[in-house]
Amino acid sequence: MACLTRMRKSFPTLRIGWVVMLLFLGILNGCADEADEGRKLCKRFGPLCQEAGERKEGEIYLSVYASEGVSEVDLSGVGGPNPASSDGSRHRIQPGNGTLYWTSAETRYFLEISVHANPGEPGKYALLLPPPGKGAQGKTRIYKLFLSGGYYAFVNPAE
């Protein structure tokens, strides 16, 4: 009889233990979720959830279109090729500030530009240990440059 009395007293403790365990599993599932709700839940539990590595930046390209009077285009100041083709083909360039040059009728012109990459989405969340991998890569941005003699038009990509 004494054993049955003790079991009845510990039964509410077991019930509370199961509730705590179910709550913990709910947090675990929330942190593993990639949706915004999981991210919000993870941010509330700070040290329990960690994010994967940095998000990746998107690639940046510059398409150069030039008239017949332009003899040379130099994109080395922005991380591109020298000489660069001016038929509208894409040239990969680096994000940040830089200077590009072009030559027309024996005169060298330059243009200082600022181009920026499009950041991707953050990486996955996981409980206690940082998950492997990086976040999603940002979308590719294509800038355009139109050259005619000493005139230019620099066009930012549509967002």
N, C-alpha and C positions, 0 to 999 in steps of 0.2 A: 503494500500500500504506500509506503514511504517513497518508493521510486516513482510511482504514478504522480504523486503530488509534486515532486521536483520537476518532472517533465512538463507539467502544466504551467509551472512558474517560468520555465525557460522558453516556452513556446512563443510568447510575444517578442522575446529577444531574437529568436530565429526569424520571425516575420520581418523585423526591422532590418536584420542583416540582408535578407533577400531584397528588400526595397532599396537599400544602399547599393547593393551589387547591380541591380537593374538600372539605377541612376548612373552608376559608373559606366555601364555598357552603353547607355544612351549618349554619354559624353564621348566615349570612344567612337561610336558611329558618327556623331556630329563632327568630330575632328577629321575623320577620314573622308567626309563628304567634300566634294570640290565645289559645291554650290555656295552661293553667298551666305546662306543660313549657317552652313558648317563653318565658314570663315568667321562669322560673327560669334558663334558659340566658342570657337577656339580662342578668339581674342579675349573673351571673358575669363577663360581659364588659363590665361597667360603661360606660366611655366610648364603646364601639362602638355600643351600643344606647340609644335614647332613647324616652321615652314621650310619647304625645300629651298635650294639655292636661288640666287638672284634670277630675275626674269631676263630673258634675252631681248636685245634690241633688234629691231627690224633692219633690213638692208636699205641702203640709199643709192639710188642711181641718178645720173644726169644724162639727159638726151640733148645733144648739141645739134642744132640746125643752123647752117651758115650759107650765105650767098656766095656767088662765084668769086667775089673780091676778097674773101677771107682765105689766106694762104696757110695759116697754121693755128692750131688750137692746143694750148698747154694746160692740162689739168693736174699737173704734178703738185701744185700748191694745195690741192684739196684731196690728195691721195689717189688721183686717177692717172691715166697714161699720158705720156708726152712723146710724140704728138698724138692727139686724139682725133678720131674720125668725126667729121661734121655732117654726116648723112642722116642723123636722127637715131643712130644706134645707141644703146644704153652703155654707160661707163659707170662702174661701181666706184663710189667715192666715200670718204670717211666723214663721220659726223663732226660738227664743230665749225669753227671759223677758218677761212682760207682765202686764197687769192687765185684766180684763174686768169690766163693771158690768151690773147689772140693777136695775130698779125694781119694787117690789111694795108695794102699800098705802102709797103715799107715802114709802116708805123705800128708800134707795139702798144696795145691797149691792155688794161687790166680792170678787173672787177673783184671787189671784196664781197664775199658771200658768207652767210651763216646758214648751215643746214643741220637739221636735227633728226635723229632716228625716232621711230615710233616704238615705245616700250610695249612689251607683251604682258600677258597676265602673270600674276605671281604663281609660284609652284604649289604643289599639293601640301596639305597639312597632315600631320600624323601625331599620334599621342607619344609623348616623352622623348622619342628619338627623331632626329631630323630625317625626313624621307630622302631617298636618293634622287638625283636628277635636277633639272632646272625648270624654270617656268616656261610658258609658251613664248615663242618668238613673236615679236611685233610685226605688223603689216609692213610690206615693202613700200617705200616712198620713192616716187619718180619725179624729180625736178626737171624743168625744161629750160633751155637757153637758146634764144634766137639771136643770131649775129648777122649784121650787114654793115660792112665798113666799120666805122667808129660807133655805130648804134647797137644797142642790145635790148633784149627783153628777157627778164628772168621770171619764170612762172613757178610759183609754189604748187605743190600737189594738192588736189582736192582731198579734203579730209573725209 
